Amino acid sequence: MKTVIFTDDFRTAMDMPLATTNEACLRGTLQALINELLADPARRHDVRIQSMLVACRLRLRALQNLLAATQREQDLALWRCDIRSLLEDLCAAADLLLNPLGRTVRFDAPEELIEAACSPRELSWLVLELICNAARHTSGDEITVTMQLKRPRRSRRATACVVTVESAGQIDLAQLHASTTRENSGAAAMLRTAWLHHGALLWLERDAKAIATFRMPLKSPPLFEGGRSAATGGCLPYYDTPDLVELLSDQCSQLYVALAPLLP
């Protein structure tokens, strides 16, 4: 009987159209189904259950890409965030998930607080998408995520940070360029997220490596002027980054959804 319930809910979730207007309904249905599929530990290794679980996460991934690609600037939820800690934890969690598959994720950044006005959810999604794409489309065992600070000459204050994701192998730049114009594609969503942060995203090949570089201003006046939100006129709230345990224990978290194409 339980399998019949699973099947009915699964068909409903798969047949529900991807649209911003039914985001809440679709997200709620998929998350409830994932929780049901994982409720019985004895069945977690059932091939059929695992196949349904992956399909649910891929559906959530497609929904997130749709939302990211169509989000309006005025709807972006801004926080003050220690982006160094955020990216470090994301990379560590991704490394733990991908390590059994023979892939590692290494993070390298200055040992200092790197704080910025940003949307942590969208920024996390962008970085996880870049990691996922590197693992999917290149052959290198190691994916390196590097954060660097950019300072004007004769200034101690950093005005921008550059996040670079690279791995050994080649990437089809022509195919990637074509996907940036395809509705609801991951590439289009990443470019939109970069633009919403007043940043720029670039893909290239160099030294037998596929490289993606994201540059983001650490202080952009329209977003974060004098420590205040231009949209609300008040101080931006501080974002507490989730720890590794939280990221790995929530089977519906962005971590599992973004890396769904890689997970068995």
Buried (B, 14 or more C-beta within 10 A) or exposed (E): EEEEEBEEBBEEBBEBEBEEEBBEEBBEBBBBBBEBBBEEEEBEEBEEBBEBBBBBBBBBBBBBBBBBBBBEEEEBBBBBBBBBBBBBBBBBBBBBBBEEEEBBBEBEBEEEEBBBBBBBBBBBBBBBBBBBBBBEBBEBEEBBBBBBBEEEEEEEEBEBBBBBBBBBBEBEEEEBEEEBEEEBBBBBBBBBBBEBBBBBBEBEBEEEBBBBBBBBBBBBEEBBEEEEBBBEEEEBEEBEBBEBEEBBEEBBBBBBBBBBBBBE
